[in-house]
């Protein structure tokens, strides 16, 4: 009876040529027609095994009037199986991926005092619709040389690498792709260095202010990857229009489009909702460390077990990607201060500032951090009308509830050790898609990110 009760409750509550000159005019294009249902397509043609999501829903739970429920969902220490996707600080809601049977158990656990609604009812289909229709992407030259096509879909790792190599070939004086390490699965770890040659730098000695923009720390957050790529494209466009801009004279840029190459590739071949990297752990049947819990500043061993999404490893910098980045900074930029660090994630439409590990620790220059954060939010609002909220990262991470939830983040590590200004931007949306943002949102979100970056750039070069 309870099984059918929860089922009925859920139903009721569902509310180029090689002469790649970047001839990019990113006007609007016709929205892609809806894909047919995955069940009507031979399973051998599915991008991944879509049946693994068949019985799951994405449920949004309002815990404002039930703090015990909120704590239970945040810590995820009970026997009820679900995957926590996100928490909205302002709305006091938590999104979880759960099946009907476990949702029934959750209702029973809290005496039906659970206010919820279904956000995604057909999770398999929603996952399916995030993949391009043409998965063999690198064989299509038009995709590589035409931005309207390139940014019309999410792109796999092979296609991204091909696109970046083509940009480097076209703009060898300003774009340099560096291989700074190798992942657990032996993929090259790449960063994109964007520097415009100039004899007139900030202090006359080449001491430019470095900006770092990263995406794809968590593998399933595809919109963060596409937004870094879009930012590279827009910076090239700005350079073509005004190569003498103070931005290029005084700043240089490091982009890491895919901070987690192994995990990102895994989302394209096996599990679209994978979060961690793919290295071995202490548990022989569990793979992956949450890279954003692995940095060596206020690192704490997580309460999550090795198979959990937030497993931090057994020691700081155990995640190879975090270690590669730390070694690169120490070996090549040991005396070079980074002025801005922007780490793109999804989803929530938030701008988070340090610290994540504790709400009791006050960051240096908190007033300036907040001023710039609200400036970034305003730039996004002026560009698209989207309202990004500004929070201390500790609130988003629930560090007041469990200290390990906010431990070992790239945000805190970079702010404490390297960067004058450091932020994590959690991109769209707050609505009905979560990590599965439709491809039609790639360009609008990219434009929001670029608007915020331009504000940051001018904030740094105009304050003199």
ZAGU-299988 format. One record per residue: x, z, y of N, C-alpha, C in turn; residue in one letter. Coordinates in steps of 0.02 Angstrom, whole numbers, plus 50000, padded with zeros to 5 digits. Layout:
BEGIN
XZYXZYXZYA/...
***
This chain:
BEGIN
500415000049940500005000050000500435000050063X/500965004250063501385004650122501734998150137X/501924994750083502244988150092501784983350130X/501154983050109500694978550142500504980950211X/500534987450221500394990150288500924987850338X/501564988450317502094986350363502084978850374X/501914975050321501864967850330501324966050381X/500754969350376500224967950424500404970250494X/500764975850499500984978250564501454973250597X/501914970550557502384965650583502024959450608X/501544957150569501184951150589500774952250651X/500514958050659500114959550718500554959850780X/501164962550774501594963850831502034957850850X/501984952550814502404946750832502184943850900X/502424945150943502264942351010502784936251021X/518904800051171518644798951187518964792351176X/518854787551210519484783651214520024788651229X/520674787251217521204792051230521274793251305X/521024788751347521084789651419520534794451442X/520664800651423520164805951432520214808451504X/519824805551548519854807451619519314812451637X/519034815651587518494820451597517974817451644X/517654811851626517164808651670516514812551667X/516584819151684516044823551667515554824351724X/514954822151713514414823551758513904827551720X/513874834051735513454838351694512774839351725X/512414833951732511714834451751511314836651691X/510664837051699510254839151643510154833151596X/510084834651532509944829451484509294831351448X/508974826751415508364828451380508484833851328X/508044838651326508114843951277508044841051207X/508474843651161508444841151093507764842551061X/507524837851024506904839050989507004844450936X/506474848050922506524853450874506744850850806X/507184854550774507404852450708506844853950658X/506834849950605506344851250554506524857750518X/506054860450483506164866950451506684866250396X/507114871250392507674870850344507424870250272X/506844872950257506584872750189506404865650167X/506334861050215506164854150200506784849850188X/507374852950193508004849450186508344851950123X/508654847450087509014849350026509524854750043X/509544859950004509984865650019510724863750021X/510904858449985511614856249988511804853550056X/511304851950098511434849450165511374854950217X/511244861050197511224866550244511934868350267X/512014870450328512694872150352512984878250316X/512564883150302512754889050262512154890650217X/512234895750175511674897850133511154901350177X/510634897850195510134900550240509664905550206X/509654905450141509214910050105509444917350111X/510074918350132510314925250140509964928950197X/509624925150241509254928350297508494927950286X/508284925350230507584923350220507104929150229X/507264935050205506794940650207506894945250266X/507334943350312507494947750369507134945650432X/507014950650474506734949750540507214952750591X/507154950550653507474954150708506934958150743X/507004964750742506504969350768506784972850830X/506394973350882506594977150942506204983750942X/506574989250942506274995950939506374999551005X/505835002151033505845006151094505935013451074X/506505016351094506635023251076506595028051135X/506325025751191506305029851252505955036551241X/505425036451202505035042651192505235046251128X/505735043551093505925046551029506695046451023X/507035051151057507775051251056508065051750985X/507735055350941507985055950872508005049250837X/507505045050850507495038350823508085034250850X/508195034850916508745031250947509415033350918X/509515039750908510145042150880510235039650809X/509695039650771509715037350702509925029950699X/509635025950742509785018750742510495017350768X/510715021150817511375019950847511925021850798X/511865027650766512395029950720512355026450653X/511755024350633511665020450571511975024150511X/511855030650508512145034650455511655036350398X/511055033550402510555035150351510595030550291X/510115031250248510095027150186509695020750194X/509355020050250508955014050263509435008450286X/509385002650254509854997250268509594992850325X/510004991950376509854987350431510514985850467X/510514980550505511094978750547510904979350620X/511274983350656511144984250727511434978350765X/511024975050804511264969350844511464971550914X/511034975250947511174976651017510734982351041X/510974985651095510574990651129510514988851202X/509924989451230509814988251302509774995051336X/510274996551377510325003151409509745004351456X/509584999351496509065000251546508375000951514X/508224996751466507564996851434507495002051379X/508075004851357508085009651302507755006651239X/508015000851221507794997551159508404995851117X/508294995151053508814993251005508544987650962X/508934982450954508754976850911509094977650843X/508714977250790508994977950723508754972150679X/509194970150634509024965250582508834969150519X/508234968250495507984972450442507454968550402X/507384970250338506854967150299506234971550297X/505704968950268505064972550270505094979150233X/505434979250176505474985250136505814990850174X/506384989350206506744994450243506384996450308X/506024991750337505624993450395505064998350375X/504794997250318504285001850292504585008850283X/505195009250257505525015650248505675019050315X/505855014950365505985017750431505355020750461X/504795017250454504165019950478503995026550443X/504115026650378503965032750341504425038450362X/505065036850374505545041950396505335045350461X/505025041450505504835044150571504075044550579X/503735045450523503015046650524502625041550566X/502835035250560502525029650595502585030150671X/503015034650695503125035250767503685030550788X/503575024150778504065018950794503725013450832X/503895012750896503605007550938504055001450934X/503814996050904504244990350892503864983850900X/504244978450907503964971650904504464967050870X/504214961750842504634956850808504904951950860X/505554951050861505874946350907505984939550873X/506254939750812506344933650773506004934750705X/505514930650691505144931350628505454927150573X/505664921050590505964916550540506714916050555X/507084921050532507794921550549508194915750520X/508024913550460508384908050429508334901750472X/507734900250496507634894250537507994894950604X/507974900850633508304901850698509064901050691X/509334903650636510044902550621510184895050614X/509774891650576509864884550562509884880550627X/509464882250674509404878350736509994879250783X/510444884050770511034884750813511584879950793X/511554877250733512074872450711511914865450736X/512434861550753512314854550772512034850650713X/511664845450729511404841150676511984837550641X/512484835750681513074832250653513634837250646X/513734839950586514254844950576514954841950572X/515004835450556515664832150554515824829850625X/516044834650665516054833450737516674829750760X/517254831350732517864828550759517934821050746X/517514818250702517544811050690517164807050743X/516824810650787516434807350839516814807750905X/517154802350923517554802350985517134803551046X/516504801151045516074802151103515984809451119X/515964813651067515884820851078516484823551116X/517084821151100517684823751131517784821351202X/517584815251218517744812451283517164813051332X/516594815151310516004815451353515744822551355X/515794825651413515604832751418514874833851406X/514454829051424513744829951412513604830751338X/513984827251297513904828051225514254834351200X/514854835551225515244841151200514884847851212X/514594848651271514264854951287513524854951270X/513304849951234512604849851213512504853851149X/513044855251113513004859051051513574863951048X/513504868951005514074873150988514554869050946X/515204870950948515714866950915516114871250867X/516284868350809516694871950761517424872050783X/517814875850746518504877050767518914870650769X/518824866250721519194859950719519044855650780X/518414855350799518224851350857518484854450921X/518464860950926518734864450986519474862950993X/519844863450938520564862050941520694854850962X/520304850150936520394843150955520244842151029X/519724845351054519544844751125520094847551170X/520364853351151520894856351191521534852151190X/521694849451132522284845151128522214838951171X/521614836251174521484830351216521554832051290X/521324837851309521404840051378522144840951395X/522524843851348523234844751360523584838051368X/523394833151327523684826451333523524823251400X/522924824651425522714821551488523004824951549X/523094831451544523344835351601523954839451580X/524494836251558525074839951533525424844151586X/525334842551650525674846251702525344853051716X/524714853751697524364859951713524104863651652X/524034860251595523764863351535524304863751481X/524404869751455524884870751401524564875251348X/524494872451287524224876351232524804879651195X/524794886251193525334890051161525074893051095X/525484892551043525344895850980525744902250978X/525404907850981525744914350989525744918550926X/525474915950872525464919750810525054916250757X/524954919750701524574916850646524104922150618X/523494920250604522994924850580523084926450506X/522674930850481522714932850410522604926850364X/522164922250384522034916250344522464910350365X/523014911850400523534907050417523304901650466X/522864903550510522684899050566523134900650626X/523294895450664523694896450723523274900150777X/523584905150806523244908950859523444905850926X/522944902950960523104898851018522824901751083X/523234901051135522994902451203523094896251246X/522694895651297522734889951343522984892551410X/523584890251429523884892351493523754886851544X/523424888751599523244884051652523624886051715X/524114882051734524524883551794524644877051831X/524504876951896524624871151938525314871951970X/525774867251958526444867851987526414868052063X/526814872452091526834873052164527474876652185X/527764874352240528354877752266528154883752308X/527534883752332527294889252374526844893752333X/527134898952306526744903752268526644909952311X/526334914852281526104920552320526654923952360X/527234925252329527764928752365528394924452372X/528334918052355528904913752360529354913852299X/529194917952249529624918652190529234917552125X/528694914152130528314912552070527904918352042X/527804923452081527434929252057526684928252068X/526394924052027525674922852034525274928552003X/524654928752023524194933751995523834930651935X/523944933551877523684930651815522974933151802X/522544928551782521864930051762521804928251688X/521514932751648521424931551576520674931451562X/520444926151529519744925451509519714924351434X/519364928651398519334928351325518614927851301X/518544924851242517894924351209517974924551134X/517434925451099517444925051026517784930850991X/517854936551024518124942450990517684944150929X/517034943950940516554944750885516304937850865X/516394936250802516344929350778515654926250791X/515124930050785514454927250790514234925750862X/514634927950910514444927150981514674920451008X/514364915250982514584908350997514544906751071X/514064909551106513994907751177514604909951217X/514954915151195515564917351230516114912151222X/516154909051164516654903851152516514897751195X/515894895351194515724889451233515814890751308X/515704896951329515774898551401516494898451424X/516954900551381517674899951398517864892651403X/517634888551356517784881351358517494878251421X/516884880151438516564877351498516954879451560X/517224885451561517614887851618518254883751626X/518564881951570519164877651574518974870851604X/518424868051580518194861651606518064861951681X/517724867151704517554867751775518174868851818X/518664872451791519284873451829519664866951837X/519644862751785519934856051791519574852051845X/518914852351846518524848751896518704851251967X/518794857651975518984860452040519674858052060X/520124857852012520794855352025520784848052047X/520374843952016520334836952034520074836052106X/519634840552127519354840052194519834842852246X/520154848452231520574851852281521194854852247X/521684850752230522284853252195522714857952237X/522614857952303523004862252347522654868852362X/522114870152328521734876352340522174882552331X/522024887652372522384894052366522304896952296X/521754895352264521644897852196522204895652150X/522414889352156522934886752113523634888552138X/523684889852202524334891852229524504899052210X/523994903352211524114910452204523954913252134X/523584909452095523364911952030523594907451973X/523684910351915523714906251854523254909451803X/523104905751749522544907551706522744907051632X/522554911951595522614911851522521914912151493X/521744907151453521104906951419521214907851344X/520814912051313520804912551240520084911151219X/519934904751204519244903051187518994906351123X/519444906851073519244909651008519734915250990X/519574921251009520014926950997520044928650922X/519534926550886519454928350815519364921950774X/519884917950765519814911350732519544911850661X/519784916550621519564917050552518824918850548X/518614923750587517914925650587517474920150613X/517694916650665517294911250693517204905650641X/517734903850607517684898750555517194900950500X/517214907350483516774910050431516034909350451X/515884909950516515194909150538514954901950530X/515414897250526515234890250518515204888150445X/515494891950401515524889950331515124894550284X/515014900850306514744905650258514184910050286X/514314913450341513824918250368513824917750443X/513284914950471513224913950544513244920550582X/513074926050551513024932450586513624937050573X/514164934250547514774938250536515074940450603X/515334946550606515584949450669516344950350670X/516644952850616517334955150616517824949350603X/518474951150596518944946150572518884945850496X/519374942950461519284941850389519874944650348X/520234949450374520804951950336520584957250285X/521024958550237520904963550186520854970550218X/520494974950183520444981850205520624986450146X/520564992950158520724997750105520224997350047X/519644994550061519144993650008519214986549981X/519334985749916519484979049889518914974049895X/518304976449904517734971749910517484971049981X/517824974150028517624973850098518154970250139X/517944965750181518404961850221518244962650295X/518754962550335518654962150407518714968750444X/519034968350502519084973850549518774971650615X/518404976050646518134974550712518714974550762X/518904968750786519484968050831519394972450893X/518784972950917518664976750979518614984250967X/518814986450908518914993650894519634994950872X/520074989950882520744990450852521304991350903X/521154991050966521684991651017521914998851025X/522554999451041522885006051039522825010051102X/522235010551130522115015251185521495019351167X/521605025851159521075030251136520745027551072X/521185024951028520935022650964520715028550922X/520165027950888519905033050843519665029650780X/519825032450723519575029650661518815030050661X/518505024450644517775024150650517435027850593X/516835030150607516425033250555516115028050510X/516135021750531515865016250491516335014950432X/516065013350374516485011950316516755004950319X/517195003350272517584997050277517144990850275X/516554991350245516104985550243515674985050306X/515694990150348515264990250407515504985850463X/515044983850506515204979350562515684982350612X/515704989050618516114992250670516724995850641X/516924993850583517514996950551518134995450593X/518525000650609519085000050655519754999650620X/519754999650553520394999850517520645006950509X/521255007450483521545014050469522055016050521X/522225011550566522705013150619522615008250676X/522845010150737522765005550794523164999150783X/522884993750810523174987050805523234984550733X/522824987250688522834984650620522524977650617X/522034976350660521764969550664522304964950690X/522474959850652523044955550668522974952250736X/522354950350755522254946950819522424951550878X/522224957850872522394962750925523154963650928X/523484963950870524204964850868524564958750897X/524334952750881524644946750908524614946750985X/524034948451011523944948551084524384953951116X/524414959751085524834965151112525564963151112X/525794960051058526494957951054526644952451105X/526174947851115526274942651164526354945651234X/525934950451250525984953651316526644957351324X/526874960751272527494964551276528104960051277X/528084954551240528674950251234528744945351291X/528194942951319528234937651370527994939851439X/527634945251442527354947251507527444954751520X/527994957451495528084964751498528104967351569X/528364963351616528404965651686527884962251731X/527424958651700526964954651739526274957751737X/526034959951794525374963151797524824957851796X/524324959151757523734954851755523234957451805X/522994953151848522544955251901521814955351880X/521634951051835520944950951813520884949551739X/520484953551704520354952551633519604952251624X/519364946451599518644945451588518544943851514X/518194948351480518084947651408517344946051398X/517204940051374516524937651367516244939351298X/515634942151299515284943851237514554941851245X/514154943351194513424942851200513144948451156X/512544950751170512094948251222511804954251257X/511564953651318511234959051354511164957551429X/511554952751455511564951351527511784957551565X/512404959651549512694965651579513414964251599X/513644967851650514344967951669514584975151660X/515054976051614515294982651596515994983751623X/516104989751650516764991351677517024997551639X/517684998751642517985004351604517715011151630X/517705016051586517985015951518517435015551466X/517625013051406517155013051351517215019251308X/517815022251306517925027751259517605034251281X/517465035051347517195041251371516855040351439X/516285043551447515965043551513516225049151558X/516655053351531516935058951570517575056851606X/517885051551582518515049151612518365044351669X/518585046051728518445041751786519005036651794X/518835030251798519355025151807519655025551877X/520275023351882520585022951947520205017851989X/520195018952054519885014052100519175012252078X/518795017252057518125015852032517695012352084X/517795014152147517405011052200517535003552204X/518165001552198518334994452200518094990852138X/518134994152080517874991352018517134989752025X/516764994452052516044993552060515884988152112X/516264988152166516144983052218516224976052189X/516764975052151516874968452121516354966852068X/516174971952028515674970851975515014968552005X/514784971852058514154969852089514224963052123X/514834961352145514954954652172514884949352119X/515144950752059515064946152003514334945251986X/513974950751985513254950451969512874946452021X/513054947452084512714943752138512854936252133X/513484934452116513654927352109513244924052054X/513134927652000512724925051946512004924351968X/511754929452003511054929252027510944923552076X/511434922352120511374916952168511404910152134X/511744909752077511814903452043511194901652002X/510914906651968510374905051921509754909451927X/509814914851967509254919551971509254924751917X/509744924651872509774929451817510084935951843X/509764941551827509994948051850510414951551797X/511064951551807511514955351763511564962451789X/511464967251744511524974251761512254976451758X/512434981451797513124984051798513114991151769X/513534992251718513574998851685514295000551669X/514425007051663515045009251631514995007551557X/515535005051528515515002751459515355008351410X/515505014551429515375020151384514625020851370X/514205019051419513485019451409513255014151359X/513535008251365513365002951317513605004651247X/514185007951243514485009451178514235016051148X/513835019851185513595026351160514165031051143X/514685030951185515265035251174515085042651181X/514555044051219514335051051226514025053651161X/513785049051119513455050851057513965051351000X/514375046150994514905045950944515535043150978X/516055047150988516645044751024516955038550993X/516925037850926517255032050895516915025550912X/516275025750935515925019550951516235016051012X/516565019951055516875016951114517625016751111X/517905018051053518635018651047518965011951034X/519575011251059519995005551042519784998851068X/519444998551125519204992251151519744988451189X/519674981851189520124977651230520034979251304X/519424980651325519284982251395519694988251418X/519674993651381520044999751401520794998751396X/521014995451343521724994251334522004990051391X/521674984551407521914980251460521894983651528X/521364987351541521304990651606521834996151614X/521944999951562522425005451567523145003051569X/523294997751531523994995751523524194989551563X/523714985151579523914978651603523554976251666X/522914977451672522514973851722522274978351778X/522304975751839522024979251896521254979551891X/520954973951873520234973651866520084971151795X/519624974451761519454972551692518704973551682X/518384968451652517664968751640517504965451574X/516964967851544516654964251488515984961651512X/515884955151506515244952051523514864950651459X/514274953651454513824952251398513314947151422X/513364941251395512994935451420512274935451395X/511924929851410511224929351389511164930051313X/510564932651292509994933951335509774941251324X/509204942951353508894949351337508224948151302X/508094941951285507424939951263507364938851189X/507234932651168507004931351101507524928151055X/508154928251074508644924651034509244928751011X/509454933551052510024937651033510654933551024X/510984934450967511604930750953511474923350939X/510844921550931510664914750910510384910850969X/510734911251025510514907751086510504900251073X/509954896851090509904889651077510444885751114X/510654880151087511174876051119510994873851190X/510344873151205510144871051273510374876051326X/510554882151305510774887351353511524887051367X/511894882851332512624882751339512834881451411X/512574876151440512774874351509512514879351560X/511874881451559511654886451607512064892951605X/512224895251545512634901251540513334899851564X/513604894151547514274892251571514304892251647X/513784889751679513764889651752513744896651781X/513394901251747513384908151770514084911251765X/514424910051710515094912751702515564909951755X/515524903451767515964900251816515824903051886X/515194904151902515024907051968515354913951976X/515334918051923515644924651927516404924051932X/516694919351895517424918451898517654916151967X/517284911551997517464909252064517444915052114X/516954919352106516924925152149517544929452139X/517744930552077518344934452062518954931252093X/519024924652084519614921152111519674922152186X/519114921052221519134921652294519234928952316X/518964933452278519074940552292519814942252292X/520174939252245520884940752239521324937052289X/521154930852305521594927052350521404927652423X/520794929552437520574929852507520664936752539X/520814941752498520864948552526521504949552565X/521984944952558522594945452597522484943552670X/
***
